[in-house]
Amino acid sequence: MTGLLMVVHLLSAVLWVGGVFYAYVILRPSVAFLSGPERVSLWDRVFTRFFRWVWVLIAALLISGYGMLFLSFGGFGSPGYLHGMQLFGWLTIIVFAVLAFGPYRQLHIAVATEDWSRAGGMIPRIRRLVHIIMWLGLVSISIGGGGAYL
């Protein structure tokens, strides 16, 4: 059971953080040439599809992570690095929730009503939160992957 939980956990983290890395480092600079309405419409479509998956990945991370914590690592008496991974994981989830229910929701509404100025104003806020999510996720993965060896 632990092996299956580990695979689910690793794949979920890699897909989420890898998707964020791709969006921030590759896609963002690649769409800079698009006009305002085209650019924010593209981001709205990208985020709508990606965020649906992120919610699934978050559920998979929580179920697999707490499953392993209690089945294989002794619960909350587990090694300290697992608590560090858990802390950064929860911070990543919280920042994502702020993004999803705040600036992204406002972007989505603005695009739907063709309020391009308001939609464009959400992009810098979204970019900052995505940047934070990317780094929190990378730290969490680093702690989880290397913590036992440090």
Secondary structure, DSSP 8 states (H G I E B T S, - for coil): -HHHHHHHHHHHHHHHHHHHHIIIIIIHHHTTTS-HHHHHHHHHHHHHHHHHHHHHHHHHHHHHHHHHHHHHS-GGGS-HHHHHHHHHHHHHHHHHHHHHHTHHHHHHHHHHTT-HHHHHHHHHHHHHHHHHHHHHHHHHHHHHHHGGG-
